[in-house]
Each structure stands twice: as structure tokens, then as C-alpha cells.
């Protein structure tokens, strides 16, 4: 109940202001490409900060890292309410990304600290189900705030969310990593550990598959202002067209993943999720190419998010279990790869593809195909277990 809203901090920060893109562009006197850069700035900062948050939590404990990160998040969000220049927004989005990184990284590590493998999959699936509220509700809430009060109200909402979360963590989150289980904080050892993950296929494969599956969906999330306003003819309050199917699929998928954790092996759950993801993108492509209704284009995303919720808990588990002595570091590199890839998509692809829906779905299909090939070509897809690693 604490880790789920902590994990939701990242998608709330990412998605809530998407309906405000046109209004912010006008107020700051910039174009749509510059607004995409604010998204990329957040993601790049977030990705880099994960590499610091993970080892810090392995060295000093989970709780203090989260608390200090939330203090920084509240300050940067409040300053965004007062920002009047584009460079201020860019700088504060970087600060927001740096602060929000601890939520996902430390949250995953906390779960694995407290639960054994099967129970951890159940809890991660439950968190995925609750986490689904974030990316789906954020742009819907943001749309209504934008329509009623303007774009500054969006960042005021994020400030209040950060304050409530800070107080809740301060009161109720226990420390889950005892001093006896903490890793060394020597920079050389941390760097060697990170480089080791990049040479460790059993870790790298599930981490990259996760990044690819998320990235294929993220193309549409990042392009949602153009998709909703231009291609589908919607208004600020119509972002639910895309994000309600996403949340529905994630909630149902998280529930199913939790209930089947003891029945399906992690590789089988991942294979099912990867296959269903491909089917859902094919249905989206069919809706776009036949110039179908809004429902024909957006409803298949419910199946995609269902497949993502099916696969992600097991992908997380396979990656984290490669480094049982340094789960914070493993979670950090996993988040870095996912968010770093998404940042590259936002920076280089979204603005080039979102003018044409067929190009957008084509990009998603290419990313999914790469992730599927990476998974099904590896030994994990056949049920082999990754060996545990240490930093020694």
C-alpha cells in the first residue's frame, strides 16, 4: 500500500501535464518539439538518477533515500507552479526526474527484501495493478485540471501528491534492509557492478525485453497530445479514450498475474505476455489502416496493457534475482535501461512519427518485434534459471 503509490509518482510526473502541452507551448512561446524536450529532460534525468538511487539504498538503507528524494520532488514541483520561462521548466523537469527516480528503484527492492520469489511475484503483480491507476488517471486528471484551472494547477496537484506521500512514507514505511545486509558504497565497486550487469545476459535480456515492451506502448503515451487532439479530434477531457483502456488492461492483468503466480513459471508468463502484446498491436494497426472509429484504435491497448502486466512482474523477478546481494543496483540498472530507452524515443522518434498514425504504430511494431526476438531467442524462454551474481 506504500510502494504502489510511491511507484505511481513517476508516471504521474510523466503523464499528468500531457494535456497541457498546447497551453504551455503558447505560454512559454515554444513549439511542440520544445515541449517534447521537457518530456525527454525528465526521462533522461530520471534514468541517470536511478543509477545513483539504487546503490545509495543498498548502502544507506531504503528509507532515508526515499525520504530525501521526496523532499526534492516536492520542492521542484512547487517551483514548477511558479515557472515563467522555458529554461526554468526544463531545469525543474530535470530536478523532478532526479527526485522521482527513487520511487520505482527502491520500491522494487523493498518488495524483494520482504518476500520470497513466489510471494514477490504476487506482490509485484498487485503493485502493477495499483500502479495502473497512475499512467491512466494522470492525463485524465491533468485534462480536467487544464480545462478548469490552467497548466499551473497540474504542477500544484503533483506538489500536493508529493507532500502526502512524503508524510505517509515518513510515518509508515519501515526500513527493510538491515545494516548487516548492506553493500559497500565505494564508487569503484558500484561502477564495476554496473558494468557487470551489461555483460550479464541473464540480467540484460529480461531488462531489455521490459524496456522494449514498455517502449512500444510509450510511443503512443508520449504522442497522446497529437493523437487525441489532432488524429482523434478530442479535447482536454478526452484523454480517457486512450488511457482508460490502458488502466483497465493493467488492472485486470495485474490481478491475473497475481492469481497465477504459483501456476505459471516466470518464463511462461513472459512468453504469454509477449505474444499477446504482438496481437494487440496488430489490432491497433488494423483499426488505423481501416480508418476505424476511436474505439477501434484505442480499445486494443487494453489487451496490450494486460499483456504488459502479465509479463512485467516475472521480468522484474528474473532481473533482480541475478543479484540477490545488490537488488538496489539491479533495480536501478533495470529502470535506467527502461527509462533511458523511453527518453530516446521521446527525443528522436515521437515528434517524427506522430504526424501520421500508421508511422506511429509501425514504430511500435518494430520495437515489439525486437523485444520478442530477444526474449524467444534466449535460454530463459526455455525455462533455464539465471545464476545468482554478487559484486565480489
N, C-alpha and C positions, 0 to 999 in steps of 0.2 A: 504493500500500500504506500510505502515511501519511495521505493525505487522506481515504480511506474511513473508517478508524476515528475520525478527527477529526470527520468529518461525523456519525458514529454517536453522538457524545457527546450531541447534542440529543435524539434520540428515546429514548436510554437514560434520560436525565434526565426525560423526559416520561412514559414508559410504565412504567418498572420498578416504581414504587410503586403502580400502579393496583390490583393485587390486595390491597394493604394498606389500602385506603380504610376498610372497616368496622372493622378493628382500630385504625387511627389515630383514627378518629372516636370510638371508645369510650375510648381512652387520653387523648385531648385534650378529651373531653367536648363534642363538637360534632356537628352533623348532617351529612347528605350534601351539602347545599348549601354548607356551610362547606368541606368537602373539595374540592368543585369549584372553590371560590375559590382554593385552593392551586395548582390547575392553571392557572387564569386568571392568578394573580400571576406564575407562572413565564413564561407566554407573553407577557404584557404587557411584562415586563422584558426578555425575550429580543428581542421585536420592537423595542423602543426602543434596546436596545444595538446592534443591527445597524446603526443609523444612525450610530453612533459608530465601531464597529469597521471598517467599510468605508473611510471617509475616512482613519482612522488608518493603515490598512495601505497606502493609496495614498501617504501622506506619509512614514511612517517605515519602511515595508517590511512584508512579510507575517510574517516570522519573530518579531520581537520582540512584535508584537501577540498572536500565538497563545501564546507562552510566558507572558506576563504574565496573559493570560486564564485559562490552565490553572492557574497558581498560585492565582488567586482561586477557581477552581472547586474545587480540592482543599480549600481552607480552608473554604468554605461547606458542602461535602458532609460534611466531618468534623464540623462544628458541628451539622449536622442529626442526626447519630448521638446527640448529647448533648442535643438539644432536649427540653424538658419542658412547654412551654406552646404554645398555638395561635399566639399572636402571634410567637413565636420561629420556628415553622415557616414562617409567611407571610413574615417578613422574610428568612429564609435561602433560601426558594424564589426570592424576588426576586433575591438575590445569586447564586444558582445560574444563573438565567436570564441575568443580566447577563454572567456569565463564559462561559457556553456559546455565546453568540452568535457569537464569533469563528470557531468551527469551520466552520459552514456558509458564512459570508460569505467568509472568507479562503480556504477550501478551493476554492470555485468559481473565485475569482480566480487562485489558484495554477495550476489546470489550464489556464485560458485564457492565462496568462502563458507556459506552456511548450509549448502545442500550437496548430497551425493548426486551421481550422474543422472539417474532416472528422475529423481525429485527435482534436480536442477532444470531438466528439460521441461517438466511440468510448470515450474515457477516461471521460467523464461517464456513459455508459451502464454501463461496468464499475463505476464507483463506485456508481451506483444499484443495481446487482446486489449489491454487497457491503454497501452501506448497508441493503439489505433485511433483513439479519440483525438490525439494531438494533431497529426497531419491532416485529418479530415475536418475537425472542428475549427482549427486555426484560421483557414481562409474564409470559412463561413462567418465566424465571429468577426474577423477583420473586415469582411464586406459590410456587415451591418454597422460596425463602428465607423467605417469610412463614410457610409451613406448618411449616418446621423450626426457625426461629430468631427469628421476630417481625419487626416492621417496621423496627427499627433496623438490622438486618442488611442491608436493602436499601440504605440510605444508606452503610453501610460498604463494600458492593460498589462503589457509584459512586465513593467515595473512592479505592479501590484502582485502579479503571479510570482515573481521572484521573491518579494518580501514574504508572502505567505509560505512559500516553500522553504525559505531560509529559517523561519521560525519553527516550522514543523520538523525540519532536519535537526535543528538545534535541540529540540525537546525530546524527540523520539528515536532518532537513528543511533543505534549502539555502534561501538567500534567492533568490526568483525575480523580484523587481522591483529592477533596478539603480537606483542613485541618479539616473542621468540620465533615467529614465523616471517619476520620482515627481511627484505633483501637489502643488500648493500646499495648505498646511494652514490657510489663512485661513478663519475661520468664515463670513464673509460669502459667500465664493466657494463654500464647501461648501453653505450654505443655498440659494444661487441654483441650484446644481446639482441639489439635491433637488427644489426647486420646478419646475425644468425637466423633470425626469422625469415629474412629474404633469401636465404639459402636452404630453407627447410620446406620442401614440397608438401609434406603432410599438414603444415600450418598454412602455407601460402595458398594452396588450392582452395580450401573452403573459404578463406578470407577473400580471395579474388572472385570466387563464384558469388559470394554475398554482395560484393561491390558491383558486380555485373547485373545481378538480378535487381538490385535497388536502382542502379543507374538507368536501366531500361524504363522503369517507371518514372524516375526522376526527370527524364526529358519532358514528360507531359506536365509534371508538377511545376517545373521551372518555367515552362511555356504557358502555364494556365492563364495568365492575363490575356495573351493573344488568342489562345484557344477559346476562352469564354467570351471576351469582348468582340473579337473580330470574326472568328470562324463560326461560332455558335450563336452570335447575336445576343448575348446575355448582358446583364447589368451587375452592379456590385453584389446584390443579394443572390446571384445565381451561381456562385461558385460551388454550391452543393451538387450541381449537375455532375461534376467530376469527382468531388471529394466524398460525397455520401456513398457512392458505390465502393470507393476505396476503404472507407471505415467499416462498411458492412462486411466486406470480404475479410478484412483483418480481424474483426471481432469473431466472426464465425471460424476463420482459420485458426486463430489462437485457441479457441475453445476445443476444436477438433484435435489440434496438435497436443494439447494438454491431456485430453482423454485417451489418446492413442500412444502416449509416450512409452508405455510399458508393452505395447503390442507391436510397434514398428521400430526397427532398428534405425539409428540416425541416417545411415546411407540410403535406406529405402525411403524414409520420409523426404530426404533431399531429392531423390530421383523423381518421386511423385510430384513434388513442388516444381521442379524444373520443367517437367513435361506439361503440367497444367498451365504454367506461365506461357509456354510457347503457344498452346491452344488459345489462350485468352488474347494474346497479341494478334494472332491470325484473325480472330473475330473482330477486333478493333479495326484491323486493316480492311476487312470485308465491309464493315459499316462505313468507313471513309471512302473507299473506292466506289461503292454503290451510291454515295451521297445520301446515306440513310439519315434518319432522324437523330436528335440529340441522344435519345436512349440507345440507339444502335451503336453510336460511337462511344458513349461513356459507360454503359452498363457492363460490358465485358471486363472493365477494370476491377469489378467486384471479384471476378474469378482470378485475376492476376494478383490482387492483394491477398486473396485466400491462399494462393499457391506460395506467396512470399511468407505468410505466417506459418505455413506448413514446413517450409524448408529452413527458415532463419534460426529457430532455436537449436536445431541439430547442427547447423553450420557453426554457430557460436560455440557449441559444446565441443565439436571436433577441434576447433582452433584453440580454445582455452586449455583443453586437456593435453595439448602438446607441451605446455609449460606450467605444470602444476605448482612449481615453486615461484613463479613470477606471472601470475594471472593478470595483474595490473598492466604489465608491459605487453603481454599478449593481446589483451583487450584494447590497449592503446594503438598498437600497430594495426589491428583489425579495423578499428574506427578510422585510423589515418588513411588506410587504403580505400575504404568506402567513401569517406567524405572528400578525400583528395580527388578521387575519380569523378565524383559529382561536381566538384569545383571546376575541373577541366571541362566537363560537359557544359556547365553554365557559362564558362568563359569563352569557349571556342565553338560550340555547336548550336546551342539553343537559339541564339539570335540569327543564325544562318538557316536553321531548319523550320522555325515556327511560322514563317510566312506561308508555308504550304503543308497541310496536314499529311499528305502522302509521304513527303520527305520526313516528317517527324516520326511517323510510325515505321518508316523504313529504317531510320536510325535506331529505334527501339529494337526492332527485329535483329539487326546486325549485332547489337550489344548482347541481346539474349542468346543468340546463336553462339557467340564466343564463350559466354559463361557455360552454356550447355555442353559445348565441345570440351571445355576444360574439365568439367565435372565427370562426364561419362568416359573420358579418356584416362582417368586416374584410377589407381588401385582402390581408393576409398569407396568408389561407386560399386565395387565388388565385395565390400564388407571388410576389407583389411583395416586394422586399427593403427592409428599413428602412434609411434613411440613417444613416451614422455621425454621431455628435454629439461635440462637445467642450464643455468648461466655459468656453471663452473667449467 
